[in-house]
Structures are given as structure tokens and as C-alpha cells.
Amino acid sequence: MIDFNFSIPTKVLFGAGRLDELKREPLPGRFALVVVSAGKAMRENGYLDRVLEALKHQGIEYLIFDKIRPNPSKADVMEAAQLARDNFCDFVVGVGGSSTIDAAKGAALMARNPGDLWDYIVTGSGKGKPVKNKALPIVAVMTTSGSGTEVNPWMDITDEELHEKIGFGVPSTFPTLSVVDPELMLSVPPMMTVIQGFDAFFHAAEGFIAKIATPISEAFSLQVIRLIYKNLPKVAQDGSDIEARTNVALAGLLSGMVQSTSSCTSEHSMEHALSAYHPELPHGAGVLMISEAYFSFFAKYVPDRFIKMAHMMGEVTDGLPEEEKPYTFVRALHKLKEKCGVDGLKMSDYGIQADEMETLARNAHKTMSNLFAMDRYTLSLQENVDIFKAAYR
Amino acid sequence: MIDFNFSIPTKVLFGAGRLDELKREPLPGRFALVVVSAGKAMRENGYLDRVLEALKHQGIEYLIFDKIRPNPSKADVMEAAQLARDNFCDFVVGVGGSSTIDAAKGAALMARNPGDLWDYIVTGSGKGKPVKNKALPIVAVMTTSGSGTEVNPWMDITDEELHEKIGFGVPSTFPTLSVVDPELMLSVPPMMTVIQGFDAFFHAAEGFIAKIATPISEAFSLQVIRLIYKNLPKVAQDGSDIEARTNVALAGLLSGMVQSTSSCTSEHSMEHALSAYHPELPHGAGVLMISEAYFSFFAKYVPDRFIKMAHMMGEVTDGLPEEEKPYTFVRALHKLKEKCGVDGLKMSDYGIQADEMETLARNAHKTMSNLFAMDRYTLSLQENVDIFKAAYR
């Protein structure tokens, strides 16, 4: 019988040009910690200035923390939190991609709670203490799309010393307000958008085959799969296609709603292991490399759902032998990768060695055990190693 | 280009038996005004007691206001608000169907704002003053399904002297928490659930053809139409079918999300006119009586969307002349009404006279002008009269 919770308490402004409205939109504080990446893009593209102007227009003071790198580290998050606390900031604004927004969430949480982030994290080496205080309110200005962090409570933070990249969140780490303005994404190299668009695709597909999928998450998942299937190849061909970029940004948003109404599965645990040992690997690329081996393994366990996803990607299954039907989804995925020019991505290109597969599988099981519990078939460690090996090139 | 806001800040507990969790769920205050209907059902079925027990379990004090009738009146809302204010209640719990929840919303708003509800209402005789203060937090325990009030900010309140039934809401009249427990709905007579299920269906269909439909509302709309098409006839046949009732409750919930991400259209303005002059007419029955004439009129203006809705109801349009295709939706609607045993509903059975049609159309245009602005074709007063006349039996 259907049984679920629904809670997505974020207000979203979605659409080309909507960043302009930030100067009129009610904001949840008077003194902001503005979190941006260590790179130059936010300044060079003028995005940071536009956000700062909006804050000034509302008479809001701010401090800037500009040290966030991809796969954001716990050390950076703790430093940002300290800055917010020392200066009595009353909300946090993240301006950037998912790494920046995730770091902003972590800073907002740790600005209001004692100790170390890993005191609260519930898997890996985390101590799993209850979070006492609500995070500072969070405003997310997205300049990329795919992670879904704009409408979910999750942050992926890495402890580089422990080699642990862990997803964590509490109800108060949902952003209060998210601005998703596809115009800001025109400056993202198409290939990066493609990789992040696949991340959205996999959130939707994992959320669709997860044990806890709900009628609401399913509606979102199928729409994400259709949107990515139709629009991601267009962005790959022409990064200035604002309509295709808008549809990919919409898919990213909906994939975040999938994560808030269902869950990722063990594929994401596996990718976190890759990133924990190879922080320079973009998250979406990691998932892409694992994906065909992963979904080939699971096809026989969730055949009906694979067939539905294949249909959203234009596959016809009538007339095929029953046992072949679910694999049409894997075939559709492969074709989509080819169309987007990412079928050649290889682990070895990122320095990942063939003999790491057992270490990676152990790390996945230890640091992100919670997502294995979302699978409809429980992977053994050996099966997990085998999927990594099948994926390795 | 796609451009929309998303905000549904309500936490929902959905599923059979979930009311039991109210005793553990964090609630937004310490002293509740509990709003229930004037009828006996909430007491006789034990629902009110279960809610009061949950409040006691959490050490929460309460007062009861039990005078709400269908098509709740402004006078009752103002009285409940005064009771909450005089006793310093810090939140409102509505236990019942949509009339009760709507009244609870009105009480929560007016407990925190001066003057009369009609000072703030923006259409009809409303003075359209800005609402100064946030409503008290609202908890909704639903015992029927269809209106969607559990996940939208809207309340339909009637000023009986003015003959104005007007929909109104502000961001703070979204419920904080809604419990949708289909077990509670087993005691609702199947025919009442059928009528309310059609209300959900029309919210979805209107939201689908409304000007401001968004990709998110569209996904919800199509799922509501499919769920009602498949499950409402089952409830009509067997009121104890908990699975069908659960799916109808889910449709009701999703139809509320349609109203929060798109809008109703002028069909709902027209029904409000009927209810304003005939308060004993159930809202869903009013919409049902108007529906075939209404959708027949609009079919030619929004053909693609009508065809999509028809497909969700199992209609095949291949091979039909292009201009006939949208009307298959009206045919499917008629068949669904027959299957549910409500094709015989007549205005004349509720004492509505044939010569009222112009008065009703004028009332619809005056009191709910805002929904006419949501139509993709702007109805003239005469066209509105003609639809009423075509619907009259």
C-alpha cells in the first residue's frame, strides 16, 4: 500500500533571467555569509557581483568565503562555518555549482552546532550524534544543474584524510530559497553540463528503482529521464541553445525532488568511493563510468521499472523476449552516452588503477552503507567488486 | 520558455494508519484551537478523540470550535478566530474535510490580523488590503480527499449575505503539517467520495489547460487524471476498497499540488457562483454539473491538452478527424460519470432555476474574476451564460 512522507520546503524561482528578482525577494536574514568557489568564474561572469548588488539593494551586509573546490572538503566547510559564527552571520548564500551549495549547507549547519561535521554524520567514521540546532537559513543561487542540491537537504562533503565522501543532511539544510536561472548556465562548458546532466539522469533512474520510490518521485523520475533524453544531446551539440539548457536545468531540479521523495541507490555509494580516492574526478563522470555495468546488473531484479524507463527513452520492447526487455534501458543509456560524446570516459584516464576495485567496494560499503539499503536486491561485497571490475576500462 | 515558481512548504504524512504518528510528530505550538465540523461524524468515528489524545500525549493544551458547516461561512471563521485570539492559541488544528480545513485556515489568518476577512480578499466586494501578519501555523488532519486544501494555501469561504464564495490564500496559509490517512476515509459514504474525487479530477484538468501550467503541475495533473479514471469507479462500487480509496486520496493530494503549481480556471469561478446562492450544494457536485458543457466549450481552444488528458483515460484518437480528437476527453468524462453513477446529477434537483443563469454568470465574473484570467480563451459574460444554460437540466 502507498505510504510516504512529502516535504520540500524550498521556494524555487526557475527561469531565464530570474536572478534579477533576488533584489526584491524576501531573504531570511540581515548579514549573509556568501560562499563561492575558489575559481574565477563567479567573478569573471559577473554572477557574484549581481548577487552582492541584490544584497546591497536590500540593505543586507555580507562577508565572502571564496575557497570552495570541487568535491568540497570538510576542512573548508569548517573554516566557512567558523567565519560565519565569529561574525554573527544570520544566513548563508551559496553562489555556484553543487560543490559550492553543498559547502554552504555544511557551513550553515556547523555555524550553529558545536564540534566537527563528522560528529553528526551517520555512516563511515561519523559519530552519528543528533544535530541539536537548526542550520542557518540557506539561499542557493545555482550556476550549474544536475545535483539537485537546490531542492534537497543533501550535501556531499569529503574528509580527505579519511578518504570518506559522505552524503548528509537534516530537514534544516533544505535551502529556504533557490534561484535556478538557466542564463547563468550558458557560461558552463557544454561537456560539463552533459556530465552533470547525466548525474540528474542517474538520480532519477536510481530513485525510480529504489525500494522507497513513491508515486510522486516516480512522476518526477520519468519526466527527468524524458527531458535528459531529449535535451542533453542538444546541449552537447550547441551550448548556446538556451531552450535545451532550460530543459536540462528543469531535469536537474526535478531530480533533486526525486532525491527528496525517494533516494539514490548504491550506484551513488560506489561513485563516492571513486571521488574519495580521486577528488579531481567530477562526480557525474564517476557515475557515468559505473552506470552501464551497474544497471546491467540490476536489470533482472527490477525488470518492470527498467522497461518503463526504456519507454521514456523511445525504446520499443514489444516483440522482444521477456528477459531481454529490461536491458533495452541499458542499450538506450549507451546510445545517449554516444550521442552526448561521453561514451569514451575511462577510469584509467583519471589515474584509477585496475587493482583498486576491492578497496573502492569496501569504501562504498563502509562510508555510504545507507544507500545499499535502498536497493531492491542487496549487493554483496563481491558483487560490488564485480560491478566495479566490469565497469573498469 | 519555461518559467515558474515552486513553493509547497507543507510536510505531508500520507498512508493508511499514519494518524497514529501525530502523537510523535513535532507540532508548531503549545496551545491549539481545534476546528471541527458541526456534524457528529468526527466524534462518532473517534477521529476527534484520536487527535485530542495525540495533543495530550505531547502535553499540548487545546480548545475546540465545532460549528463548521459545508461551504463554511465568514461568520463562523471570524468567531473561531476571535476564540483563538482571546485565548492566546498559538496554532490551529483542523480535523475534517475541506470545509473544516478551509475554515481552520481562515481562523488562523484572522487570529493574527485585524478587521474582517473581506478586508483582505482581492476579488468581489473584498477590499484587497495587504495581509500584515502571518497566519498561526496550521495542522490539517484530513478525513476526506479531493479539494487539495492539504497542500495549498487556498480557503473557500462564503459571505452568505453578499452571496460571495471566494477563494483566498497567502503563503502562510499553507498547512505546516498535513496528515492524509485513507483509513479515516472509509467512513465517508462512497457517493460523497466520488463527488469529491471528481473535484480533484477537475482541479487537475483545469490546472492542465490553465495558462500558467508548468512542467511540474502537468506531471501531477496527468497522474491525477489517471488515478481518478482507474480508481473512482472502484470506490463507487465498494466503499471498503482501501486500495482504491488510497489512490483517490493520493489523487486528491496531487490535485492540491496542481493548485499550488498551476491554477484552477473559470469552471471553479462558475461553481462558486452556484454555491454562493445554493450553499447546500456540495462543491464537487456543482463542478460536475457544469463540467461537460464547460469542457465542450474549451475543447477547440486547447486541443493538444485535451487529447493528452483523453489518452490518460484510455481513449484512442488515432484515425479520428483532427477536429474531433479533443472531444474524446469530454466523452471519456461522460463515461467516467456513468461508471461512478453521477451522470444523473441535475441543477434542478438542488432547487436551481433555469432563469438564474445570468445572475450566476455575473456573480462568477465578479467574485472570482481572477480565475477567468487563467483561461487560454477569455470568456465573455454571454458565453459564460451560454455554458451555464447548456449545463442546466
Interface residues (C-beta under 8 A of the other chain):
Chain A: M1 I2 D3 F4 N5 F6 S7 I8 P9 T10 K11 V12 L13 F14 G15 A16 R18 V151 P215 I216 A219 F220 Q223 I242 E243 T246 N247 L250 L253 L254
Chain B: M1 I2 D3 F4 N5 F6 S7 I8 P9 T10 K11 V12 L13 F14 G15 A16 R18 V151 P215 I216 A219 F220 Q223 I242 E243 T246 N247 L250 L253 L254
